[in-house]
Amino acid sequence: MQQNISEQNYYQEDEIDLKQLFRTLADRKWFIFGFTGLITALAIAYALSIPPTYKASISFLSPSQSSVLQLNKIKLTSETSETSETSETSETSETSETIYRKFLNKMMSSQFQRKIFDENDYLSKLNPENKLIEDLEIFFAEFSSSINLEEQKVKKNIVNINYEKPINISLEGGNAQVISSFLNHLADAANKETVNEFLAIIQQKIDIRLEDISRQITLLKQSSDKESKNKIQEFSYALEIAKELGIKENNLLGLNNLAGPNESNGIKSLKIDISGGRALPKWYLFGERALEKEIQLLKDNKYSYIPKIAKLEIEVIKLKSYEVSAATGIHTVQINQYAYAPQAPIKPNKILIVAVAFIAGFILSIFLVFMMNAFRKEDDKAIA
């Protein structure tokens, strides 16, 4: 019985305490409203004072197959002269991946970004009031620090079979128009400069190949000159013999029956052996007229009759016909979507700031009311 009475008194005291708490809050309602309103007003002022930050992005895909084929159009080979072993070395072909990677490396290069920043006068666009900037390096570093490269997320309902995920490059800043313009300028310039670098490499390879061909032709001509001189000397000696013997035209009619008894008459000494066991007569038997014509042809050095030189000269014509500087339609990347000026900032989230400030102010005001009430009770006890 006594226990039931004590529990009842406890519940009554608890009920009285809750009523007292609500009464205290009701008595201090204007303080709660005022404090919460003050905190909320300060939060609104703070949110309005924060400059907005926008985010622009541009997305890319790997270069088209047409551009890859254009960059690999010239197939250079290296061939040695006739006096050495023949060898052929193919130049390494550029792939879509290597071309794409070089473009992205150019885009993300801080040095290249600074170059585009200066060439397009983005300093005046970001600082229209022409305020004093103590350190331009720090200013640019702050501007470019938010440039990020990331793979674009694909929606779950998109089938990923043979689907290339675009690459995004984003930039954050306070001027939506400027940051989007900068990304577009950066992409166009990176594409152009990367193409020029590839074309410069191609031109360098062409120049090296032309030098190599020139060296080979020189060696072939020197070898041909040496061979021609030996032939001229041999034919000149045969011509002297033909003149002494009075052989104007060829004297080969009597050589049809070299075998048999004629061999004992010394006619065998009138033939020379060449490959395959075939036999030809001594050169002076061709007569003065034929030898003089042959000597004249050798002196004229008709290099075009040398097959290897003719082949090399054709290659020179082909290489020179490829005008690297005039190459068009080559792109190291495909623009999936150019950057555009965003309409809404990504931060600050003013609604969130005000909402958090309102809730925090309200909770803090209640806590302060309880604290003030507790101190008042302590003072009342002290007075009693």
C-alpha positions in Angstrom: 0.0 0.0 0.0 2.8 2.4 0.9 4.6 1.5 -2.3 1.6 2.5 -4.4 1.4 5.8 -2.6 5.0 6.6 -3.3 4.7 5.7 -7.0 1.7 7.9 -7.3 3.6 10.8 -5.7 6.5 10.2 -8.1 4.2 10.4 -11.2 2.6 13.5 -9.8 5.9 15.2 -9.3 7.0 14.2 -12.8 3.8 15.6 -14.2 4.3 18.8 -12.3 7.9 19.0 -13.6 6.8 18.6 -17.2 4.0 21.2 -16.7 6.6 23.5 -15.2 8.9 23.0 -18.1 6.2 23.8 -20.7 5.2 26.8 -18.6 8.7 28.0 -18.5 9.0 27.7 -22.3 5.7 29.5 -22.7 6.9 32.3 -20.4 10.1 32.6 -22.4 8.5 32.2 -25.9 9.4 35.7 -27.0 13.0 35.1 -26.0 12.9 31.8 -28.0 11.3 33.5 -31.0 13.6 36.4 -30.8 16.8 34.4 -30.4 15.8 32.0 -33.2 14.9 34.8 -35.4 18.2 36.6 -34.8 20.3 33.5 -35.6 18.2 32.9 -38.7 18.6 36.5 -39.8 22.4 36.3 -39.3 22.4 33.1 -41.4 20.4 34.7 -44.2 22.8 37.6 -44.2 25.8 35.3 -44.2 24.3 33.1 -47.1 23.6 36.2 -49.1 27.2 37.5 -48.6 28.9 34.3 -49.9 29.7 34.7 -53.6 28.1 31.9 -55.7 30.3 29.2 -57.1 29.4 27.7 -60.5 30.6 24.5 -62.1 31.1 24.1 -65.9 32.2 20.9 -67.6 33.1 19.7 -71.1 33.1 16.1 -72.2 35.1 14.1 -74.8 35.2 10.9 -76.6 38.3 9.2 -78.2 39.2 10.4 -81.8 37.4 9.1 -84.8 38.9 6.3 -86.9 39.2 8.7 -89.8 41.6 10.9 -87.8 43.6 7.9 -86.6 44.0 6.7 -90.2 45.1 10.2 -91.3 47.8 10.3 -88.7 49.0 6.9 -89.8 48.8 7.7 -93.5 52.5 7.9 -94.1 54.2 4.5 -93.7 57.9 5.1 -93.6 60.4 2.3 -94.3 64.2 2.2 -94.1 66.1 0.2 -96.8 69.8 -0.3 -97.0 71.9 0.0 -100.2 72.7 -3.0 -102.4 76.1 -3.4 -100.8 74.6 -4.4 -97.4 71.9 -6.6 -96.1 68.4 -5.4 -96.9 66.3 -4.5 -93.9 62.9 -2.9 -93.3 61.7 -1.3 -90.2 58.1 -0.1 -89.8 57.3 3.0 -87.8 55.1 2.6 -84.8 51.5 3.4 -85.6 49.5 5.8 -83.4 46.4 4.3 -81.9 43.2 5.9 -80.7 44.3 5.4 -77.1 47.8 7.0 -77.6 46.3 10.0 -79.4 43.5 10.5 -76.8 45.9 10.2 -73.9 48.2 12.8 -75.4 45.3 15.2 -75.8 44.2 14.7 -72.2 47.7 15.2 -71.0 47.8 18.5 -72.9 44.5 19.6 -71.4 45.6 18.9 -67.9 49.0 20.5 -68.2 49.2 23.5 -65.9 51.7 25.1 -68.2 49.4 24.8 -71.1 46.4 26.1 -69.1 48.4 29.1 -68.1 49.3 29.7 -71.7 45.6 29.7 -72.8 44.8 31.9 -69.7 47.3 34.6 -70.8 46.8 34.4 -74.6 43.0 35.0 -74.2 43.4 37.6 -71.5 41.3 35.9 -68.9 42.8 38.0 -66.2 40.8 41.0 -67.3 37.7 38.9 -67.6 38.0 37.7 -64.0 39.1 41.1 -62.8 37.0 43.6 -64.8 37.5 46.3 -62.1 41.2 46.0 -62.6 42.0 45.6 -58.9 45.6 45.2 -57.9 46.7 41.6 -57.9 49.9 41.1 -55.9 50.8 37.6 -57.1 49.5 36.5 -60.5 50.8 33.0 -60.0 48.7 32.5 -56.8 45.7 34.1 -58.6 46.0 31.6 -61.5 46.6 28.7 -59.2 43.4 29.5 -57.3 41.5 29.8 -60.6 42.8 26.5 -62.0 42.9 24.5 -58.8 39.4 23.1 -59.3 40.1 21.7 -62.8 39.3 18.0 -62.5 39.2 15.1 -64.9 36.7 12.3 -64.3 34.8 9.6 -66.1 31.2 10.5 -66.8 28.7 8.3 -64.9 26.4 6.3 -67.1 22.8 5.7 -66.1 21.9 2.2 -65.0 19.3 1.7 -67.7 21.9 2.3 -70.5 23.3 -0.9 -71.9 27.1 -0.7 -71.7 27.8 -3.0 -74.7 30.3 -1.3 -77.0 29.5 2.0 -75.2 32.4 4.4 -74.6 32.1 6.4 -71.4 32.8 10.1 -72.0 35.6 11.9 -70.1 34.6 15.1 -68.3 36.8 18.0 -67.4 35.2 20.4 -65.0 36.1 23.8 -63.6 34.6 25.8 -60.7 34.5 29.5 -60.4 32.5 32.6 -59.6 31.8 33.6 -63.2 29.8 31.0 -65.1 30.4 32.6 -68.5 34.2 32.8 -68.0 34.8 29.3 -66.7 32.7 27.7 -69.6 34.5 29.9 -72.1 37.9 28.9 -70.7 37.2 25.2 -70.9 36.1 25.6 -74.6 39.2 27.6 -75.4 41.4 25.1 -73.6 39.9 22.1 -75.5 40.1 23.7 -78.9 43.7 24.9 -78.4 44.8 21.5 -76.9 43.3 19.7 -79.9 45.0 22.0 -82.4 48.4 21.9 -80.7 48.3 18.2 -80.2 47.5 17.7 -83.9 50.4 20.0 -84.8 52.8 18.0 -82.6 51.8 14.8 -84.4 52.2 16.5 -87.8 55.6 17.8 -86.7 56.7 14.3 -85.8 55.5 13.1 -89.2 57.4 15.9 -91.0 60.5 15.0 -89.0 60.2 11.4 -90.0 59.7 12.4 -93.6 62.8 14.6 -93.5 64.8 11.8 -91.9 63.6 9.3 -94.5 64.4 11.8 -97.3 68.0 12.2 -96.0 68.3 8.4 -95.7 67.1 8.0 -99.3 69.5 10.7 -100.5 72.4 8.8 -98.8 71.3 5.5 -100.3 71.1 7.0 -103.8 74.5 8.6 -103.4 76.0 5.2 -102.4 74.2 3.5 -105.3 75.5 6.1 -107.8 79.0 5.8 -106.4 78.8 2.0 -106.8 77.4 2.4 -110.2 80.2 4.9 -111.2 82.8 2.5 -110.0 81.2 -0.4 -111.9 80.8 1.8 -115.0 84.5 2.8 -114.9 85.5 -0.8 -114.7 83.3 -1.6 -117.6 84.5 1.3 -119.6 88.1 0.3 -119.0 87.3 -3.3 -120.0 85.4 -2.2 -123.2 88.1 0.3 -124.1 90.7 -2.5 -124.0 88.4 -4.7 -126.1 87.9 -1.7 -128.5 91.6 -1.4 -129.1 91.8 -5.1 -129.8 88.9 -4.8 -132.2 90.5 -1.9 -134.0 93.8 -3.8 -134.4 92.0 -6.8 -135.8 89.8 -4.6 -138.0 86.6 -5.9 -136.6 84.0 -3.2 -137.4 80.9 -5.2 -136.8 80.5 -8.4 -134.7 82.4 -11.4 -135.8 80.3 -14.1 -134.1 79.2 -16.2 -137.1 82.0 -18.7 -136.7 81.2 -19.5 -133.1 78.2 -21.7 -133.7 80.2 -24.9 -133.7 82.5 -24.4 -130.7 82.3 -28.0 -129.7 84.2 -30.9 -131.3 87.3 -30.6 -133.4 87.2 -26.8 -133.4 88.2 -26.8 -129.7 91.6 -28.1 -130.6 92.1 -25.1 -132.9 92.1 -22.8 -130.0 88.6 -21.3 -130.6 87.7 -22.3 -127.0 89.8 -19.3 -125.9 87.3 -17.0 -127.5 84.5 -17.6 -125.0 84.0 -16.6 -121.3 82.1 -18.4 -118.7 79.2 -16.8 -116.8 76.5 -18.0 -114.4 74.6 -21.1 -115.4 77.6 -22.4 -117.5 76.5 -20.3 -120.5 79.3 -19.0 -122.7 79.8 -15.6 -124.4 82.6 -14.6 -126.8 85.3 -12.1 -125.9 84.1 -8.5 -126.0 86.3 -7.4 -128.9 84.4 -9.9 -131.2 81.3 -7.6 -130.9 83.1 -5.1 -133.1 84.1 -1.5 -132.9 80.6 0.0 -133.4 79.0 -2.0 -130.7 81.7 -1.3 -128.2 81.8 2.4 -128.9 78.0 2.6 -128.3 78.3 0.7 -125.1 81.1 2.9 -123.8 79.1 6.0 -124.7 76.0 4.7 -122.7 78.2 4.0 -119.7 79.7 7.5 -119.8 76.2 9.0 -119.9 75.5 7.4 -116.5 71.9 6.6 -117.0 71.0 6.1 -113.4 67.3 5.7 -114.1 68.1 2.3 -115.5 69.2 1.2 -112.1 66.0 -0.4 -110.6 66.8 0.4 -106.9 67.5 4.1 -107.6 64.3 4.4 -109.7 62.3 2.9 -106.8 63.9 5.3 -104.3 63.2 8.3 -106.5 59.5 7.2 -106.7 59.4 7.1 -102.9 60.9 10.6 -102.8 58.1 11.9 -105.0 55.5 10.3 -102.8 57.0 11.7 -99.6 57.3 15.2 -101.0 53.7 15.1 -102.2 52.4 14.6 -98.7 52.0 18.2 -97.5 51.9 17.9 -93.7 51.0 21.5 -93.1 48.0 21.3 -95.3 46.5 18.2 -93.5 42.9 18.9 -92.6 40.1 17.0 -90.8 42.4 15.5 -88.2 41.2 15.7 -84.6 42.8 14.1 -81.5 39.5 14.0 -79.7 35.7 14.1 -80.4 33.8 16.8 -78.4 30.9 15.0 -76.8 29.5 18.3 -75.4 31.0 21.7 -75.2 30.9 23.6 -71.9 28.0 26.0 -71.4 27.4 28.6 -68.7 25.5 27.0 -65.8 22.4 28.8 -64.7 22.4 27.8 -61.0 25.4 27.8 -58.7 26.5 24.6 -57.0 27.3 26.4 -53.7 26.5 27.8 -51.3 23.3 26.0 -50.6 21.5 29.0 -49.1 18.4 27.1 -48.1 20.4 24.5 -46.3 22.4 27.2 -44.4 19.2 29.0 -43.3 17.4 25.8 -42.3 20.4 24.5 -40.2 20.7 28.0 -38.6 17.0 28.1 -37.8 17.0 24.6 -36.2 20.2 25.3 -34.3 19.0 28.6 -33.1 15.7 27.2 -31.9 17.4 24.3 -30.0 20.0 26.7 -28.5 17.3 29.1 -27.4 15.5 26.3 -25.5 18.7 25.3 -23.9 19.3 28.9 -22.8 15.8 29.1 -21.4 16.4 26.0 -19.3 19.8 27.4 -18.1 18.2 30.7 -17.1 15.4 28.9 -15.3 17.9 26.7 -13.4 19.9 29.8 -12.3 16.7 31.5 -11.2 15.8 28.5 -8.9 19.3 28.6 -7.4 18.9 32.3 -6.7 15.4 31.7 -5.2 16.8 28.9 -2.9 19.7 31.2 -1.8 17.3 34.0 -0.9 15.0 31.6 1.0 
